């Protein structure tokens, strides 16, 4: 899976993207977030407010229960503000 990180999430993790192998037991976005959060304190901080994180898979916004596949491009965005 190709993972993209944006804005404050990227700043906390320290990279803008990474490729991770599809892990057994990671079937949806929520399980992916649990896995990523286990990779270190910087990931844990980046995803500490998971209910506010926006997720896009292959350029479409999805929910936490959306299935993930090895060929997916998954992007994580922090909460957006604007006016």
N, CA, C and O atoms as a DFTB+ gen file, in Angstrom:
332 C
 N C O
     1  1       0.842      -1.174       0.000
     2  2       0.000       0.000       0.000
     3  2       0.884       1.233       0.000
     4  3       1.871       1.304       0.732
     5  1       0.527       2.191      -0.817
     6  2       1.233       3.465      -0.835
     7  2       0.470       4.418       0.076
     8  3      -0.705       4.704      -0.155
     9  1       1.149       4.908       1.117
    10  2       0.522       5.764       2.113
    11  2       1.054       7.184       1.939
    12  3       2.264       7.387       1.842
    13  1       0.152       8.166       1.900
    14  2       0.508       9.582       1.794
    15  2       0.060      10.305       3.054
    16  3      -1.041      10.073       3.552
    17  1       0.921      11.186       3.570
    18  2       0.603      11.958       4.763
    19  2       0.653      13.443       4.418
    20  3       1.544      13.889       3.696
    21  1      -0.305      14.202       4.934
    22  2      -0.384      15.623       4.625
    23  2      -0.399      16.479       5.887
    24  3      -0.859      16.052       6.946
    25  1       0.117      17.701       5.744
    26  2       0.088      18.763       6.742
    27  2       0.630      18.284       8.094
    28  3       1.727      17.727       8.148
    29  1      -0.114      18.489       9.179
    30  2       0.409      18.179      10.518
    31  2       0.686      16.688      10.697
    32  3       1.571      16.319      11.469
    33  1      -0.044      15.836      10.008
    34  2       0.236      14.392      10.096
    35  2       1.625      14.120       9.532
    36  3       2.409      13.384      10.131
    37  1       1.924      14.707       8.397
    38  2       3.260      14.562       7.789
    39  2       4.343      15.104       8.721
    40  3       5.406      14.501       8.861
    41  1       4.069      16.242       9.354
    42  2       5.050      16.847      10.254
    43  2       5.347      15.943      11.451
    44  3       6.505      15.806      11.846
    45  1       4.334      15.335      12.023
    46  2       4.542      14.448      13.171
    47  2       5.294      13.184      12.773
    48  3       6.189      12.741      13.492
    49  1       4.939      12.609      11.644
    50  2       5.554      11.348      11.229
    51  2       6.953      11.568      10.679
    52  3       7.844      10.745      10.892
    53  1       7.149      12.679       9.970
    54  2       8.474      12.999       9.457
    55  2       8.723      12.599       8.021
    56  3       9.824      12.801       7.509
    57  1       7.726      12.034       7.358
    58  2       7.824      11.694       5.934
    59  2       6.498      12.038       5.260
    60  3       5.454      12.078       5.910
    61  1       6.549      12.283       3.972
    62  2       5.319      12.607       3.242
    63  2       4.651      11.367       2.661
    64  3       3.464      11.389       2.336
    65  1       5.419      10.282       2.532
    66  2       4.834       9.048       2.001
    67  2       5.700       7.864       2.376
    68  3       6.872       8.008       2.723
    69  1       5.100       6.700       2.299
    70  2       5.836       5.454       2.499
    71  2       5.023       4.326       1.882
    72  3       3.808       4.427       1.715
    73  1       5.710       3.274       1.557
    74  2       5.053       2.077       1.049
    75  2       5.170       1.013       2.121
    76  3       6.258       0.723       2.618
    77  1       4.030       0.436       2.470
    78  2       4.060      -0.636       3.457
    79  2       3.441      -1.883       2.835
    80  3       2.501      -1.789       2.046
    81  1       3.968      -3.041       3.190
    82  2       3.367      -4.273       2.685
    83  2       2.013      -4.480       3.336
    84  3       1.795      -4.086       4.482
    85  1       1.125      -5.089       2.610
    86  2      -0.197      -5.395       3.179
    87  2      -0.002      -6.442       4.268
    88  3       0.531      -7.522       4.014
    89  1      -0.432      -6.121       5.466
    90  2      -0.259      -7.002       6.614
    91  2      -1.502      -7.847       6.831
    92  3      -2.620      -7.385       6.607
    93  1      -1.308      -9.073       7.263
    94  2      -2.437      -9.913       7.658
    95  2      -3.151      -9.231       8.812
    96  3      -2.504      -8.699       9.714
    97  1      -4.450      -9.242       8.793
    98  2      -5.223      -8.615       9.848
    99  2      -5.559      -7.164       9.602
   100  3      -6.288      -6.554      10.385
   101  1      -5.039      -6.601       8.525
   102  2      -5.383      -5.226       8.166
   103  2      -6.336      -5.289       6.982
   104  3      -5.922      -5.397       5.827
   105  1      -7.607      -5.220       7.299
   106  2      -8.626      -5.326       6.260
   107  2      -9.344      -4.018       5.968
   108  3      -9.980      -3.878       4.923
   109  1      -9.246      -3.045       6.896
   110  2      -9.945      -1.774       6.671
   111  2      -9.104      -0.620       7.197
   112  3      -8.042      -0.829       7.783
   113  1      -9.582       0.581       6.986
   114  2      -8.838       1.784       7.363
   115  2      -8.577       1.808       8.862
   116  3      -7.466       2.138       9.276
   117  1      -9.544       1.477       9.673
   118  2      -9.365       1.503      11.122
   119  2      -8.232       0.575      11.552
   120  3      -7.407       0.953      12.384
   121  1      -8.184      -0.624      10.998
   122  2      -7.115      -1.565      11.334
   123  2      -5.758      -1.049      10.853
   124  3      -4.741      -1.282      11.506
   125  1      -5.739      -0.356       9.724
   126  2      -4.506       0.252       9.234
   127  2      -4.041       1.340      10.204
   128  3      -2.850       1.433      10.503
   129  1      -4.962       2.154      10.692
   130  2      -4.601       3.199      11.650
   131  2      -4.044       2.599      12.943
   132  3      -3.093       3.135      13.512
   133  1      -4.614       1.515      13.400
   134  2      -4.098       0.844      14.599
   135  2      -2.670       0.357      14.340
   136  3      -1.789       0.525      15.184
   137  1      -2.448      -0.245      13.173
   138  2      -1.115      -0.712      12.810
   139  2      -0.123       0.454      12.749
   140  3       0.961       0.380      13.329
   141  1      -0.494       1.529      12.048
   142  2       0.402       2.678      11.915
   143  2       0.723       3.279      13.278
   144  3       1.870       3.640      13.543
   145  1      -0.278       3.389      14.142
   146  2      -0.060       3.957      15.474
   147  2       0.906       3.127      16.305
   148  3       1.527       3.639      17.236
   149  1       1.031       1.856      15.973
   150  2       1.944       0.979      16.712
   151  2       3.390       1.099      16.224
   152  3       4.291       0.506      16.818
   153  1       3.620       1.858      15.152
   154  2       4.959       1.957      14.575
   155  2       5.888       2.894      15.343
   156  3       7.091       2.913      15.087
   157  1       5.352       3.665      16.272
   158  2       6.206       4.560      17.052
   159  2       5.417       5.728      17.611
   160  3       4.276       5.978      17.222
   161  1       6.050       6.435      18.531
   162  2       5.370       7.540      19.199
   163  2       4.954       8.642      18.226
   164  3       3.899       9.254      18.398
   165  1       5.779       8.900      17.201
   166  2       5.428       9.939      16.237
   167  2       4.147       9.590      15.475
   168  3       3.349      10.480      15.181
   169  1       3.941       8.327      15.155
   170  2       2.705       7.884      14.500
   171  2       1.532       7.975      15.479
   172  3       0.437       8.409      15.122
   173  1       1.784       7.560      16.709
   174  2       0.737       7.593      17.731
   175  2       0.229       9.023      17.927
   176  3      -0.976       9.246      18.035
   177  1       1.141       9.980      17.972
   178  2       0.753      11.384      18.109
   179  2       0.005      11.857      16.868
   180  3      -1.010      12.544      16.981
   181  1       0.496      11.499      15.692
   182  2      -0.133      11.937      14.441
   183  2      -1.577      11.472      14.336
   184  3      -2.419      12.178      13.783
   185  1      -1.866      10.297      14.861
   186  2      -3.209       9.731      14.753
   187  2      -3.949       9.704      16.096
   188  3      -4.858       8.898      16.295
   189  1      -3.554      10.588      17.009
   190  2      -4.164      10.592      18.343
   191  2      -5.635      11.008      18.325
   192  3      -6.396      10.624      19.213
   193  1      -6.034      11.775      17.336
   194  2      -7.437      12.170      17.214
   195  2      -8.007      11.553      15.940
   196  3      -8.396      12.252      15.005
   197  1      -8.042      10.230      15.935
   198  2      -8.428       9.479      14.741
   199  2      -9.823       9.871      14.239
   200  3     -10.092       9.792      13.041
   201  1     -10.699      10.288      15.136
   202  2     -12.048      10.674      14.716
   203  2     -12.053      11.955      13.894
   204  3     -13.055      12.270      13.251
   205  1     -10.943      12.704      13.903
   206  2     -10.858      13.938      13.116
   207  2     -10.059      13.778      11.828
   208  3     -10.065      14.664      10.973
   209  1      -9.374      12.651      11.693
   210  2      -8.543      12.407      10.506
   211  2      -9.437      12.074       9.314
   212  3     -10.366      11.274       9.422
   213  1      -9.136      12.703       8.173
   214  2      -9.850      12.378       6.936
   215  2      -8.981      11.427       6.129
   216  3      -7.754      11.535       6.119
   217  1      -9.640      10.493       5.451
   218  2      -8.929       9.448       4.711
   219  2      -9.474       9.386       3.287
   220  3     -10.685       9.417       3.068
   221  1      -8.562       9.298       2.330
   222  2      -8.953       9.088       0.937
   223  2      -8.225       7.847       0.425
   224  3      -7.027       7.673       0.646
   225  1      -8.968       7.003      -0.252
   226  2      -8.372       5.842      -0.913
   227  2      -8.601       6.013      -2.405
   228  3      -9.732       6.146      -2.874
   229  1      -7.491       6.004      -3.136
   230  2      -7.537       6.172      -4.589
   231  2      -8.357       7.406      -4.971
   232  3      -9.196       7.364      -5.871
   233  1      -8.090       8.511      -4.255
   234  2      -8.674       9.835      -4.508
   235  2     -10.146       9.968      -4.162
   236  3     -10.806      10.884      -4.653
   237  1     -10.678       9.087      -3.334
   238  2     -12.064       9.196      -2.879
   239  2     -12.097       9.116      -1.364
   240  3     -11.523       8.204      -0.770
   241  1     -12.780      10.087      -0.733
   242  2     -12.892      10.065       0.723
   243  2     -13.696       8.851       1.170
   244  3     -14.717       8.502       0.576
   245  1     -13.204       8.215       2.238
   246  2     -13.840       6.997       2.747
   247  2     -13.914       7.054       4.273
   248  3     -13.295       7.905       4.911
   249  1     -14.680       6.133       4.836
   250  2     -14.796       6.006       6.282
   251  2     -13.813       4.985       6.827
   252  3     -13.082       4.334       6.081
   253  1     -13.815       4.862       8.145
   254  2     -12.865       3.973       8.820
   255  2     -13.101       2.495       8.542
   256  3     -12.186       1.687       8.700
   257  1     -14.296       2.133       8.137
   258  2     -14.601       0.723       7.882
   259  2     -14.354       0.308       6.424
   260  3     -14.568      -0.848       6.058
   261  1     -13.910       1.244       5.612
   262  2     -13.662       0.958       4.190
   263  2     -12.527      -0.048       4.050
   264  3     -11.499       0.076       4.716
   265  1     -12.708      -1.038       3.190
   266  2     -11.692      -2.064       2.955
   267  2     -10.457      -1.460       2.300
   268  3     -10.544      -0.506       1.528
   269  1      -9.305      -2.038       2.627
   270  2      -8.049      -1.644       1.996
   271  2      -7.455      -2.847       1.268
   272  3      -7.613      -3.995       1.684
   273  1      -6.767      -2.544       0.171
   274  2      -6.155      -3.576      -0.666
   275  2      -4.685      -3.235      -0.913
   276  3      -4.307      -2.067      -0.820
   277  1      -3.859      -4.218      -1.221
   278  2      -2.427      -3.975      -1.412
   279  2      -2.100      -2.924      -2.465
   280  3      -1.065      -2.265      -2.362
   281  1      -2.936      -2.749      -3.457
   282  2      -2.644      -1.802      -4.536
   283  2      -3.202      -0.402      -4.273
   284  3      -3.058       0.479      -5.121
   285  1      -3.830      -0.179      -3.125
   286  2      -4.443       1.115      -2.821
   287  2      -3.410       2.204      -2.543
   288  3      -2.324       1.950      -2.023
   289  1      -3.793       3.431      -2.910
   290  2      -3.087       4.625      -2.465
   291  2      -3.971       5.257      -1.395
   292  3      -5.110       5.639      -1.660
   293  1      -3.435       5.361      -0.195
   294  2      -4.225       5.806       0.955
   295  2      -3.619       7.103       1.468
   296  3      -2.435       7.152       1.800
   297  1      -4.431       8.153       1.533
   298  2      -3.972       9.468       1.985
   299  2      -4.651       9.834       3.282
   300  3      -5.855       9.639       3.451
   301  1      -3.848      10.379       4.212
   302  2      -4.362      10.819       5.504
   303  2      -4.205      12.329       5.604
   304  3      -3.131      12.874       5.349
   305  1      -5.302      13.003       5.981
   306  2      -5.359      14.450       6.106
   307  2      -5.785      14.824       7.519
   308  3      -6.640      14.154       8.096
   309  1      -5.211      15.874       8.087
   310  2      -5.689      16.348       9.394
   311  2      -7.015      17.075       9.221
   312  3      -7.461      17.295       8.095
   313  1      -7.643      17.448      10.324
   314  2      -8.896      18.213      10.222
   315  2      -8.681      19.473       9.389
   316  3      -7.644      20.130       9.490
   317  1      -9.661      19.795       8.578
   318  2      -9.580      20.977       7.726
   319  2     -10.338      22.124       8.368
   320  3     -11.364      21.926       9.018
   321  1      -9.820      23.315       8.176
   322  2     -10.545      24.512       8.592
   323  2     -10.660      25.422       7.389
   324  3      -9.926      25.265       6.413
   325  1     -11.534      26.327       7.450
   326  2     -11.667      27.242       6.328
   327  2     -12.914      28.073       6.472
   328  3     -13.652      27.973       7.452
   329  1     -13.125      28.878       5.492
   330  2     -14.281      29.737       5.587
   331  2     -14.601      30.360       4.275
   332  3     -15.560      31.125       4.172
